[in-house]
Amino acid sequence: MKIITNADDFGQSDETVAATIACFKAGALTSATIMVKMPGSASAISFARAHREFSFGVHLTFAAEAGGSNETAVSDPRLLPTIAYPDGRLRPTSTIRILALQGRIPRQEIAIEAEAQISRLRDMGVPVSHVDSHGHLHKFAPFRRALATVLPRFGIRKVRAVQDVYLKRPYTSPTYWFGRYWGREIARNYKTTDHFFMPTSSGEHAGWAPRLLERLSGDCIEIGVHPGHDETWRKMEWNGIVEFAALAVASGHRLTTWNDL
């Protein structure tokens, strides 16, 4: 089976960049998606330019995490009144998800910000292999429709699938119930993997590697993780992807990149 191991949040901070690079050097990652306007973005972009053997995409960021994180828009916030505050800070993920489910985010706002983020990474010399999104917002209808107008302009044909592999069932998650439909819509328009797994979305940051290995099926799966040093859950995901990659290779699976999909 072909396995893409992707680090999200590449560029979020200097410590997440250092942890992600350590995972690349350990042979645990084949890919990463870059946040283009964060404290560690310059370091992430520098690494990506120097390592064309891996694939690098855009971690499209339309919302901010809880707890005072510093995600800000690339575009003029006056053009983004629904997703950004006047000072450029992006609104919380919980707010954006509700608005997306209600279909209340103008596609033009999403398109403007997506184009700005992709352009910034491309203009800094990084070939964009694919896109995914912070908080997996790209699965919702307003984002899918906006990206359908933006991605063709850049020749981008590869987009992350919707999570469909779980080690325990998250009954309160809308993705658990509607993910198959959202996933079919993405697969209908873009090239993507057969399956997608992320320990964060499964609520399991540790101990998942051997159990996931037993569940592998199909031709290709993407594993998404968030390596880091400072936060316990990020450290556990770092350890988990290192363990998983070693087990997968030892079992005869092949680690590959988005470029090879």
N, C-alpha and C positions, 0 to 999 in steps of 0.2 A: 504494500500500500504506500502511496505517496503522502507525505506528511509535511505541511508547512507549519513551522513554529514561528509565531509572530509576537514581537513585543509591542504593546500599545504604549502610549504616553511618552514616546521617545522625544526628549526635549523638555519635559515638564519641569525638571529641576536638574541641577548638576549631579545630585546623587542618583536619580533614576537613570540618567545618561551613563554614569559610571557603572551601575549595576547591569544595565543592558549590554554595554560593551563587554563586560566580564562574561556575560552569557554567550555572546558571539564568540569570544575567544575560547570558551570552553566547548564549543561545538554544539551548543544547545539551541541556538537560534539560527534561522535562515532568513529572517525578514523582520522589519520593524516599520511602524507607521509613526510619522513625525508630526508633532505639534509645532506649528511654524512661528508662534509668537508667545514663547514662554522663556523663563530664565535660562534653560539649558538648550534652547533651540540651536544656537550657533554651534555648540559643541556637537550636537547630534548631526547637524547638516555637514559639518566638517568630516565626521566619521563616515557618513554616507557617501560623500564625494570620493573618499579614498578607498572605499571597499565595494567596488562594483560587482564582486562575486555574490553579494547578497541582494535582496530586493528591498526597496524602500518606497513606501506609499505615504499618503497624507492621512493623518488622523484628524479628519474634519471636526472642528470644534465649534459647536453652536450653542453651548451651554456651559455653566460653571458647576463644579462640584460643591457640595455643602462644606461648611467649615471655613469660609473665608478664603477660598482659593482664588487665584489671580488670573483666570482666563479672561482675555479681552479680545474684542473684535479686531480684525485686520482692516476692515473697511471703515469708512466714516460712519459713526453710530447714528448720525441723523438719517441715514438710509436704512437703518435697522431698528425701527422703534419697537417692534414686537419682541425681538430676541436680545436686544442690548439696552442697557441704561444709557442716558445721555453722556456719561463719562467714558463709555466704551466697554465697561464691564458687562459680560454676558449674564443673562438671567439664569437662575438655578435650573439644574436638570429637571427637577420635579415639576417646575412650572412649564418648561418647554415640552415635556412629555405630555402633560395634560392638554396643552394647546394643540399639540400635534394630533393627539387622539381625537380631538374635537374638530380638527381640520381648520384651525383658526390662525395658522401661521402663513402669511403671504409667501407664495413660492418665489416671488421676486427677491425678497429679503434673503432667503436661503441661497438663491442662485448668485446673488452679489457676493455674499461672504464666501461661498464655496469657490467661486472663481478667483477671488483675491488670495485665498490660502493656497490653492493649487499653483497659481501664477507665481507666488512668492517662492515656493519650493523649487519649481522648475527654473525660475530665473536665477536661482542661486546654484544651479548646476547639478541638480539631483534629478535623474530620470525617474518619473513617477510610475511605479509598476501597477498600483491599484489604490483604492481608497477604502477606508472604513470610517468609523466616527466615534467620537467621545460620547459614551452613554448609549451607543448603538442606535442613534436617532435616525440613521439613514434607512431603517426598515419602515418607518412611518410614511404614510401616503404623501404628505406635503414635501417631504425630503426626497422621496423616490422621484416624484414628478419634477422637482427642481433639478435634481442631478441629471435627469434625462435630457435637460436642455444644456447643461454645462459640460458634462463629461465628453460628449462627442467633439466639442471644440478642442479638446486636448488629446484626442485619440485614446482616451482611457476606456478600456472595455472590461476591466476586472474590478469586482466589488465584493466585499465580504458577504458571506452567507449569513443567515439568521441562525442563532443557536438552536440545535435540534438534538444534541446529545447531552444528557444529564445523568449524573450518578445518583442524585436523589431528586425527586420530583418537586419543583417549586410551584405548588398549587396556587399561590397568590400572585404569580407573575403573569401579566398579560401575554408575554412572549411564549410561555408554555402552552397557552391555549390558542393563540392566533399566529404563532411563529411559522407554522407550515404554510399558511396562506401568504404571509409576508415573504417567506423564503422563495415560494414559487414565483412571485412577482419579480424578485431580484434575478432569479435564474432565467426567467423568460427574456430578460433584457441584457444581461451581462454574463460574462464568463465568471464562474465561481467554483468553490469546492462542493463536493457532495455533502459534506457535513461540517459542522463547526462546534467546537467546545471551548468554554472558558470557565475556569474554576471559580472566578469571582461571581459569575451569574448563577453558578450552581450552589453558591454559598459554602464552598469547600476550598480553602486555600492550602491545605496540607493533606498528604496521604492519598492524593487522587491518582498519581501516576500509574501504579500497577493495576488499579481497578479500571482506569480508562483503557489501558493496553488490551485488556480482556474484551472490551466493548467495540474495538475497531472493526469497521466494515465499510465496504464500498471501495472506490478507486482512490479518493483523495479527501483528506480532512485538514482543516486548519485548527491549530491550537493557539489560542490567544492568552497572553499573560502580561503582567505588569511588574517587571523586576524592580527592586529597590532595596536600599539598605535601612532606611530610617523607620519605616512603618512595618510592624510585625507581619501583616498580611502580604505586603510586597516581598519581604524576605522569604516567606514561605513559598510564594509563587516562584521566586528565583530558584529556590532549592527544588521545587517540584518540576520545573521544566528541564533542569539539568538531569534529574533522575529519569524523567520520562524520555528524553532524547536518547540517553544511554540504553535504556531498556528497549526502546523501539528499534534502534540500529542493531542491537544484539539479537532481536527477534526476526530480523530480515526485512524490516520496513526501510523505506528510503526517504531521507529528509530532502526536501526540495524547496524551491523558492516560487514566489508568485510569477517571476519571469518565465519559469518553466512550465507553468500551468497551461 
